[in-house]
Amino acid sequence: MGIDMCAAIAQTAAFMHQIPTVHKDLKPDNIFVDWEEEFPIVTFIDYGAAKMRSSGSSSRVLTKGYAAP
């Protein structure tokens, strides 16, 4: 199951980069894993340090309640 969970985390990160969003604070506290039967469902939280990139510029993505004022 450990390899399945690592693969699911990597797939989620790859998906976020396609959007294109870079989390910038990925750590165990910011990753939720729920098991749907045998398959891990991964959710990243706390986007306080995240950046969104688009056409040469970038902007911060803030998580309400987590980001500094």
Order of alpha helices (4+ residues) and beta strands (2+ residues): alpha-beta-beta-beta-beta-beta
